[in-house]
Amino acid sequence: METKRSEFDLAKARQGHPLITRSGELARLLCDDYQSPFELMLVVAVKKEGFEALMTTYRNGKSYYDGRECPDDLFLDTRNCQETYKVCFCNESDSKTYTTKDEAFDAAMESGQWCKITKDWRMVYDDYDELDLVEEELLAERGLL
């Protein structure tokens, strides 16, 4: 399976863009201001088989201070990734996701309710079977299946 990724971007990671490690593990940003003894770091949850493991990286997504390559270095995951805008209402069940900022703004204005619009990314799959297949391929590549 081809891994599609682009350089790590902290601003996009803060907005929820899917992350992937150099070794192909899915990850998500939990905290971007963890105070280590040396400097501010990122806390990331990395998806393992059946659980998530916590790790820290430097704010540039690198695991090593000197920039050496490491399997845990972070990248933006660009496989099947679509930028979306979510309109969040007070009543969460009314919240909806839109593919353009204009659609989200129009829906928010028409609702007459208090809401906020957040930029988000989501992985787009035709169905859950395809998502399971992607996860199985990642696990098989690592010899975990």
C-alpha positions as CSV (number, residue, x, y, z in Angstrom):
1,M,0.0,0.0,0.0
2,E,1.4,3.4,-0.9
3,T,1.7,5.8,1.9
4,K,0.8,9.4,0.9
5,R,2.1,12.0,3.3
6,S,3.4,15.6,3.3
7,E,5.6,17.5,5.6
8,F,4.4,18.0,9.2
9,D,2.5,21.3,9.7
10,L,1.7,22.2,13.3
11,A,-1.1,24.6,12.3
12,K,-2.9,21.9,10.4
13,A,-2.3,19.3,13.1
14,R,-3.9,21.7,15.6
15,Q,-7.0,21.9,13.3
16,G,-7.3,18.1,13.4
17,H,-5.6,17.1,10.2
18,P,-4.9,13.3,10.2
19,L,-1.3,12.5,11.1
20,I,0.9,9.5,10.2
21,T,4.3,8.5,11.4
22,R,7.2,7.8,9.1
23,S,6.6,4.0,9.8
24,G,3.0,4.4,8.7
25,E,1.1,4.4,12.0
26,L,-1.9,6.7,12.3
27,A,-1.6,9.4,15.0
28,R,-3.4,12.4,16.4
29,L,-2.2,15.5,18.2
30,L,-3.4,15.7,21.9
31,C,-1.3,18.6,23.2
32,D,1.0,21.1,21.6
33,D,2.4,22.8,24.7
34,Y,3.7,20.1,26.9
35,Q,6.6,21.5,29.0
36,S,9.4,19.0,29.0
37,P,12.6,19.8,31.0
38,F,14.1,21.3,27.8
39,E,11.4,22.9,25.7
40,L,7.7,22.8,24.6
41,M,6.9,19.5,22.9
42,L,3.9,17.8,21.3
43,V,2.0,14.9,22.9
44,V,0.7,12.5,20.3
45,A,-1.5,9.4,20.5
46,V,-0.2,6.7,18.0
47,K,-2.7,4.0,17.0
48,K,-1.4,0.5,17.8
49,E,-3.2,-2.8,17.6
50,G,-6.1,-2.4,19.9
51,F,-4.8,0.7,21.8
52,E,-3.2,4.0,21.5
53,A,0.4,4.7,22.7
54,L,1.5,8.2,23.9
55,M,4.7,9.7,22.6
56,T,6.3,13.1,22.6
57,T,8.0,14.9,19.6
58,Y,9.5,18.2,19.0
59,R,7.2,20.9,17.7
60,N,8.5,20.4,14.1
61,G,7.2,16.8,14.2
62,K,10.7,15.3,14.6
63,S,11.6,12.8,17.3
64,Y,15.3,13.6,17.5
65,Y,16.6,17.1,18.4
66,D,19.3,16.9,15.7
67,G,16.7,16.1,13.0
68,R,17.9,12.5,12.3
69,E,15.2,10.3,10.7
70,C,13.2,8.2,13.1
71,P,10.2,5.8,12.5
72,D,8.2,8.0,14.9
73,D,8.6,11.3,12.9
74,L,5.3,12.9,12.1
75,F,3.8,13.8,8.7
76,L,0.4,14.9,7.5
77,D,-1.6,11.9,6.2
78,T,-2.9,12.8,2.8
79,R,-4.5,9.5,1.8
80,N,-8.2,10.1,1.0
81,C,-8.1,13.3,3.1
82,Q,-10.8,16.0,2.6
83,E,-10.9,19.4,4.3
84,T,-14.3,20.0,5.9
85,Y,-16.1,22.6,7.9
86,K,-18.2,21.6,10.9
87,V,-21.1,23.8,12.2
88,C,-21.4,23.0,15.9
89,F,-24.7,24.0,17.5
90,C,-25.5,24.0,21.2
91,N,-27.5,20.9,20.6
92,E,-24.7,18.5,19.4
93,S,-27.2,16.3,17.5
94,D,-27.9,19.2,15.2
95,S,-24.2,19.6,14.2
96,K,-23.4,19.0,10.6
97,T,-20.3,18.8,8.4
98,Y,-19.9,20.7,5.1
99,T,-17.3,20.5,2.3
100,T,-17.0,24.3,1.8
101,K,-16.7,27.2,4.1
102,D,-19.5,29.0,2.3
103,E,-21.9,26.1,2.8
104,A,-21.1,26.0,6.5
105,F,-21.5,29.8,6.9
106,D,-24.9,29.7,5.0
107,A,-26.2,26.9,7.2
108,A,-25.1,28.7,10.4
109,M,-26.8,31.9,9.3
110,E,-30.0,30.1,8.3
111,S,-30.2,28.2,11.6
112,G,-30.7,31.3,13.8
113,Q,-28.9,29.4,16.6
114,W,-25.7,30.1,18.4
115,C,-23.0,28.0,16.8
116,K,-19.4,28.0,15.8
117,I,-17.7,26.8,12.6
118,T,-14.6,24.7,12.9
119,K,-12.2,23.6,10.2
120,D,-11.6,19.9,10.2
121,W,-10.2,17.1,8.2
122,R,-11.6,13.7,7.8
123,M,-10.5,10.5,6.1
124,V,-13.0,9.8,3.3
125,Y,-13.9,6.2,2.6
126,D,-16.7,4.7,0.6
127,D,-17.6,2.4,3.5
128,Y,-16.2,1.0,6.7
129,D,-14.9,-2.1,4.9
130,E,-12.4,0.0,3.1
131,L,-11.3,1.6,6.4
132,D,-10.8,-1.9,7.9
133,L,-8.8,-2.9,4.8
134,V,-6.5,0.1,5.2
135,E,-5.9,-0.7,8.8
136,E,-5.3,-4.4,8.1
137,E,-2.8,-3.5,5.4
138,L,-0.9,-1.2,7.8
139,L,-0.9,-4.0,10.4
140,A,0.3,-6.6,7.9
141,E,3.1,-4.4,6.7
142,R,4.4,-4.3,10.3
143,G,4.0,-8.1,10.7
144,L,1.3,-7.7,13.3
145,L,-1.3,-9.8,11.5
